Amino acid sequence: QNTMAVKNITNSVTQVDVYPNPNSGYFNLLQKTLQDEAIAIQIVDKEGRIVKSLNGNTNSDLLIHLDAPPGIYDVIIKSSKMNVVKKIVVHG
């Protein structure tokens, strides 16, 4: 009897885009993965304060409005399988 082993392929991040960057407080986030999954997004200022939290899904283009002063922010994208940090610049 012939048996075939099938290797489990994990859901890896293939691409994360944050654009435009720099921006005026409006930007898009697109995370492409092999399979759709829920993600949690936090935007954190240079002091480590969370200025915005939201939920979304991979493989969908999210328009985000950040009502915060000009500066550099970390966009933290988390799911059950990964954690990605991108920097954005918000200008006045």
C-alpha positions in Angstrom: 0.0 0.0 0.0 1.3 3.4 -1.0 1.0 6.2 1.5 1.8 9.9 0.9 2.8 12.3 3.6 1.3 15.7 3.3 3.3 18.6 4.9 1.1 21.2 6.7 1.8 24.6 5.2 1.4 27.4 7.8 -0.3 30.6 7.1 2.6 32.9 6.5 2.6 36.6 5.8 3.5 37.2 2.2 3.1 41.0 2.1 2.2 43.9 4.4 1.6 47.3 2.8 0.9 50.6 4.6 0.3 53.4 2.1 0.6 56.2 1.5 3.5 56.8 3.9 3.9 59.5 4.9 0.3 60.5 5.1 -2.1 63.0 6.6 -3.8 60.6 9.0 -5.7 58.6 6.4 -3.9 55.5 5.1 -4.5 52.0 3.8 -3.3 48.7 5.3 -3.2 45.6 3.2 -1.9 42.3 4.6 -1.7 39.4 2.2 -1.6 35.9 3.6 -2.2 32.4 2.2 -5.5 32.1 4.1 -7.9 34.7 5.4 -7.7 35.3 9.1 -8.7 37.8 11.7 -6.2 40.5 12.7 -6.0 43.0 15.6 -4.4 46.4 14.7 -3.0 48.8 17.2 -1.4 52.2 16.4 1.1 53.3 19.1 2.8 56.7 19.5 6.5 57.2 20.3 5.6 57.2 24.1 4.1 53.7 23.8 0.5 54.9 24.1 -2.1 53.1 22.1 -3.9 55.8 20.0 -6.1 53.5 18.0 -7.2 49.9 18.1 -9.3 48.1 15.5 -10.0 44.6 14.1 -9.9 43.5 10.5 -9.1 40.6 8.2 -6.1 39.7 6.1 -6.5 40.0 2.3 -8.7 43.0 2.6 -7.7 46.6 2.1 -8.5 48.6 5.2 -8.8 52.4 5.1 -7.7 53.7 8.5 -8.3 57.2 9.9 -5.9 58.2 12.6 -7.0 61.3 14.4 -3.7 62.1 16.1 -1.0 64.8 16.0 1.8 64.7 13.4 4.5 62.3 14.3 5.9 58.8 13.9 3.7 55.8 14.9 4.0 52.1 15.0 1.3 50.0 13.3 1.2 46.7 15.1 -0.7 43.9 13.3 -1.3 40.7 15.3 -3.0 37.4 14.5 -2.8 34.0 16.1 0.1 33.2 13.8 2.1 36.4 13.5 3.1 39.8 14.8 4.2 42.5 12.3 5.2 46.1 13.1 5.3 48.9 10.5 6.2 52.5 11.0 4.1 55.4 9.6 4.7 59.1 9.4 1.7 61.4 9.9 2.3 65.0 8.8 0.3 68.1 9.5 
